């Protein structure tokens, strides 16, 4: 279930200030984007601001990643150095959570992402992110698992070790203190 809310004017302004500062500090992530265009879009979509605030609140450090010309959407990815601390120790999805007999975690990555109004990164998204900023050198992040893998009771996650990106598989019921998830939000 998706619990979408809106921020107060003061909260919105504070978040936009954080995002603008991060945007300006990290121009290499989005050399052809204009902050003014993104800020206008954010101000016209207060419910999106709430989701971005959830990304920030849980430790994701969201920043603009790019612009999709076909959909005219700007994508914000989690750029935190490690998997966002407020989104760790989660099974992959509800089915994995419900199959957990002993010591189940409080939530699943898929359910939490839905509550936040964001999507998990795909393997392709994750590899694109890693080209800009090597992340998850001490943690790992659940990735959106292709349906054909999930049907076989698997789930995928990625990390960065030994100077390269690795994508692995695990059972969707597994969870670790160092595994969370990274999200993407398109506006």
C-alpha positions as CSV (number, residue, x, y, z in Angstrom):
1,X,0.0,0.0,0.0
2,X,1.3,3.5,-0.9
3,X,1.0,6.1,1.8
4,X,1.6,9.3,-0.1
5,X,1.7,12.5,1.8
6,X,2.7,16.1,1.2
7,X,5.4,18.2,2.9
8,X,4.8,21.6,4.5
9,X,6.0,24.6,2.7
10,X,9.0,24.8,5.1
11,X,9.9,21.2,4.6
12,X,9.6,21.5,0.8
13,X,11.9,24.5,0.8
14,X,14.5,22.7,3.0
15,X,14.5,19.6,0.8
16,X,14.8,21.7,-2.4
17,X,17.7,23.5,-0.9
18,X,19.4,20.2,-0.1
19,X,18.8,18.8,-3.5
20,X,20.0,22.0,-5.2
21,X,23.2,21.9,-3.2
22,X,23.8,18.2,-4.0
23,X,23.0,18.9,-7.7
24,X,25.5,21.8,-7.9
25,X,28.2,19.9,-6.0
26,X,28.0,16.8,-8.3
27,X,27.7,18.2,-11.9
28,X,29.4,15.2,-13.3
29,X,26.3,13.2,-12.6
30,X,24.1,15.3,-14.9
31,X,26.3,17.6,-17.0
32,X,23.5,18.5,-19.5
33,X,20.7,19.2,-17.0
34,X,19.5,22.5,-15.7
35,X,18.6,22.8,-12.0
36,X,16.0,25.6,-12.8
37,X,14.0,23.2,-15.0
38,X,14.2,20.4,-12.3
39,X,13.2,22.8,-9.5
40,X,10.2,24.0,-11.5
41,X,9.1,20.4,-12.0
42,X,9.6,19.6,-8.3
43,X,7.5,22.7,-7.2
44,X,4.7,21.6,-9.4
45,X,4.6,18.1,-8.0
46,X,4.4,18.2,-4.2
47,X,3.6,14.5,-3.9
48,X,6.9,13.8,-5.6
49,X,8.7,16.0,-3.1
50,X,7.3,13.8,-0.3
51,X,8.8,10.7,-2.0
52,X,12.1,12.4,-2.5
53,X,12.0,13.4,1.2
54,X,11.5,9.8,2.1
55,X,14.6,8.9,0.0
56,X,16.5,11.6,1.9
57,X,15.1,10.7,5.3
58,X,16.1,7.1,5.0
59,X,19.7,8.0,3.9
60,X,19.6,7.7,0.2
61,X,21.1,11.1,-0.7
62,X,19.0,11.4,-3.9
63,X,20.3,13.3,-6.9
64,X,19.3,13.8,-10.5
65,X,20.7,11.1,-12.7
66,X,19.4,12.0,-16.1
67,X,16.5,12.9,-18.4
68,X,14.5,10.6,-20.5
69,X,13.7,12.4,-23.7
70,X,10.9,10.0,-24.7
71,X,9.0,10.5,-21.5
72,X,10.3,13.9,-20.6
73,X,11.1,12.5,-17.1
74,X,13.9,13.4,-14.8
75,X,15.3,10.4,-12.8
76,X,16.5,10.8,-9.2
77,X,18.7,7.9,-7.9
78,X,20.0,7.1,-4.4
79,X,23.7,8.1,-4.4
80,X,24.6,7.3,-0.8
81,X,28.0,5.7,-0.5
82,X,26.5,2.6,1.1
83,X,23.0,1.1,0.8
84,X,20.7,3.6,2.6
85,X,20.9,2.9,6.3
86,X,17.2,3.4,6.8
87,X,16.4,0.7,4.3
88,X,18.4,-2.3,5.4
89,X,17.6,-5.7,7.0
90,X,14.7,-6.3,4.6
91,X,13.6,-9.4,2.7
92,X,13.1,-8.9,-1.0
93,X,9.3,-8.9,-1.2
94,X,6.1,-9.7,0.8
95,X,6.1,-13.4,-0.3
96,X,9.7,-13.7,0.9
97,X,8.8,-12.0,4.2
98,X,5.8,-14.3,4.7
99,X,7.9,-17.4,4.1
100,X,10.3,-16.4,6.8
101,X,9.5,-18.6,9.8
102,X,12.2,-17.5,12.3
103,X,13.2,-13.9,13.0
104,X,11.4,-12.2,10.2
105,X,12.4,-8.6,9.4
106,X,10.0,-5.7,9.8
107,X,9.4,-5.2,6.1
108,X,10.4,-6.1,2.6
109,X,12.3,-3.9,0.0
110,X,9.4,-4.0,-2.5
111,X,6.8,-3.0,0.2
112,X,9.0,-0.2,1.6
113,X,9.7,1.2,-1.9
114,X,5.9,1.2,-2.7
115,X,5.2,3.0,0.6
116,X,7.8,5.6,-0.3
117,X,6.5,6.0,-3.9
118,X,9.7,4.9,-5.6
119,X,11.0,1.9,-7.6
120,X,14.0,-0.4,-6.9
121,X,16.9,0.1,-9.3
122,X,17.1,-2.5,-12.1
123,X,20.4,-4.2,-12.8
124,X,20.8,-1.8,-15.8
125,X,20.1,1.2,-13.5
126,X,22.5,-0.1,-10.9
127,X,25.3,-0.5,-13.4
128,X,24.7,3.0,-14.7
129,X,24.9,4.4,-11.2
130,X,28.1,2.5,-10.5
131,X,29.7,4.2,-13.6
132,X,29.2,7.6,-12.0
133,X,29.9,6.7,-8.4
134,X,31.2,3.4,-7.0
135,X,28.7,2.5,-4.2
136,X,28.1,-0.5,-2.0
137,X,31.7,-1.4,-1.3
138,X,30.7,-2.6,2.2
139,X,27.0,-3.2,1.7
140,X,24.7,-4.6,-1.0
141,X,21.4,-3.5,-2.5
142,X,18.4,-5.5,-3.6
143,X,17.7,-4.9,-7.3
144,X,14.4,-5.2,-9.1
145,X,14.3,-8.9,-9.9
146,X,13.2,-10.0,-13.4
147,X,9.9,-12.0,-13.1
148,X,11.4,-15.1,-14.6
149,X,14.0,-15.3,-11.8
150,X,11.4,-14.4,-9.1
151,X,9.1,-17.2,-10.4
152,X,12.0,-19.6,-9.6
153,X,12.1,-18.3,-6.0
154,X,15.1,-16.1,-6.6
155,X,16.0,-12.4,-6.1
156,X,19.0,-10.4,-7.2
157,X,21.2,-7.9,-5.5
158,X,24.4,-6.0,-6.4
159,X,27.5,-4.6,-4.8
160,X,30.9,-3.2,-5.7
161,X,34.0,-5.3,-4.8
162,X,37.5,-5.6,-6.1
163,X,37.0,-2.6,-8.5
164,X,34.0,-4.1,-10.2
165,X,30.2,-4.5,-10.0
166,X,28.8,-7.9,-9.0
167,X,25.2,-9.0,-9.3
168,X,24.3,-12.1,-7.4
169,X,21.2,-14.1,-6.4
170,X,19.7,-15.0,-3.1
171,X,16.4,-16.4,-1.8
172,X,13.9,-13.5,-1.4
173,X,13.3,-14.4,2.2
174,X,17.0,-13.7,3.1
175,X,18.0,-10.5,4.8
176,X,21.2,-9.1,6.2
177,X,22.1,-6.0,8.2
178,X,24.3,-4.8,5.3
179,X,21.7,-5.3,2.6
180,X,19.1,-2.7,1.7
181,X,17.8,-1.2,-1.5
182,X,18.4,1.7,-3.7
183,X,15.6,3.5,-5.4
184,X,14.7,5.6,-8.4
185,X,12.0,8.2,-8.7
186,X,11.0,9.7,-12.1
187,X,9.3,13.1,-12.4
